[in-house]
Amino acid sequence: MNVFHSVHQYRSNGRSRQLGVTATREAAHLRFTWCIVSIVVVGALGCGSQDADPRGVRVAVHGNVTLDGTPLSRARIVFLSEGEKGAVKATGSIEDGTYQIPQENGPLVGKSRVEIYSEMADFEEFEAAKASNKRVTRPSAVSRIPINYNTRSTLTADVQEQEENTFDFSLKSGAGRRR
């Protein structure tokens, strides 16, 4: 039975009177309003706790990466930062020499060790080549990044909280052994 259409009747002096329709609508409206307010308050409290990382303040970073003056076509960049309550590993993709890591996935404020890795062909590309049943040889667009820029990286970034964090890296292929 719908609350807004319900009619409460009673007999008084032989007449039928409608009572409570307005009161019932007002009560239903009040319950609905409190329900909405409760949902908004609980949602706002829940959202605030998701943004904060207990390990520290995270920020967005972006920049350019070149190898011997040429923008890296495909690679992966990793910012490793230590917070008071644990380490954070912020990872992003480098495409056509640029990368961007948003705040929610970014590194912690402070000094970060930076690693840059070659990225191999996507699984989809591999599967498509395999499904074609043709033996195709094509030059790899993937650059080999020297080990001094990944597992033995000497690259660092001083990540700031209130500044734009742009970090450009110019890699040299003769820097250490290749990986």
N, C-alpha and C positions, 0 to 999 in steps of 0.2 A: 504494500500500500504506500503510495507516494505521500510524503509528509506535506508537500505544498498543496495537494489536492484533497487531503483528508478533511473531513468535516465532522466536528464533534457536535452532537445534538443532545439536547435534553428537553424534557417537557416541563413547562412552567405555566400554570394557569391554562392548560389545554392548548397552548401554542408551541409550535416547534421553533426553536431558535438556534441559529448557528453561533457557536462560541469556539474560541480557540484557534480559528484559522489564522488570524493575524499573529497571535502569540506563538503558534507553532512555526510560522514562517520566520519570525524574528529569532526564535531559538535555533532553528536550523541554520539561519544566516550567521548567527553568533558562533555556532559550532564549526561551521565551514571556515569562518575567518580565523578562529584560533588554530584550526588544523593547518591552514596555509602559513600563518605566522610561525608555528612550530617547525614546519618543514623548512622554511627559509632560515630560521635560527640554527637548526641542527645542520643544515647544509653549509651554512657559512662557517660554522665551527669546524666541520669536517674538512672543508677546503683549505683552511688555514694551516692545518697540520700536514697536509700533503705537500705544500710548497716548501716547507722548511726541511732542510737536510740536517739531521742531528750531528753530522760530521763537520759542518761548517757552512759558510756562505758560498753558493755556487754562482758563477757568472758566465755570460756568453763570451765566446772567443771566435775570431775569424782571421783570415789572412790568405797569403799566397805562398806557394811552394814551387821552387824551380830546381831542376837538376841540370847543371852545366848551362844555366841561362835559359833553358827550355821549360815551360810549365809542365808539371807532371800530369799526364792524361788521366791516370787512375792510380790512386794510392789510399792509404789509411793513415790517419794521424791520431796519436794517443797522448793525452796529457795525464801524467801521473802526479797526483798531489797528495800530501799528507795533511790530515786535519788532526785536531786534538783527540777526536774519537774514532779515528780510522782513516784509511786511504780511500781515495776516489780515483777511478779510472774513467776519464772522459774520452770518448772515441768519436771520430767523425770521418767522413769520406772526402777525399780530395778528387775533384773532377775538373779537368781543364785548368789545373794550377791553383784552384781556389778551394777553401774549406770554410765551413761555418758550423759551430756547435752552439745550440741554443742554451739559455740559462738553466733550464731544468735538467739538462744533460751535461752541462759545462763543468769545468774544473773548479776546485776550491780556490779562494783567494789566497795568495802567497806564491812561493816558488814552486814551479812544476817542472818535472823532467819531461821532455818531449821526445817521442819516438815516431818515426815515419817508416811505414812498411809498404812494399810492393803489394799490389792487389792483383790476384789472378783473375782469369775469366770467370764470369758468373756461371752458376750451375745451369741456368737456362741456356746460355750460349753453348756450353759444353754439350748439353743434351740435344740441342738443335743440330750441332755439327755431327754428333754421333748418329742421330736419326736419319740424316741425309744419306748415309752409306757411301759417301764420296770421300775420297782421300784428298783433302784440301790442305795445302800448305799456305799459310799466310803469315806475314811478319807480325810479331807480337807487339802490341802497343804498350805493353807493360814494361816499365823501366826497372832495372835492378837497382835497388837502393843499397849503398854501402852499409856495412854492419855498424859503422860509427854513428849512424843516424837512427838505428833501431835497437837491437838488443844490447849494444854497447854505446848507446847514445850519450853524447856530451851536450846535446841541445837542451836549453832551459828557457823558461818564460816566467817573468815576474808578473803574475796576474793580480790586477787591482780591482777593488770593489766599486769605486765610484768613477772609473774611467772607461773609455772605449778600449777594449783589449784586442788590438790588431797585432798579430805576430806573423811576420814574413820570414821564410826560411829559404836561403840560397844554398843548395847542396852541391857538392863537387863529387864527381864519380871517382876521382883518385883518392878519396879520403878513406883509407883503411881497406880492408878486404871486402869483397862483395858477398852479399848473402843470397 
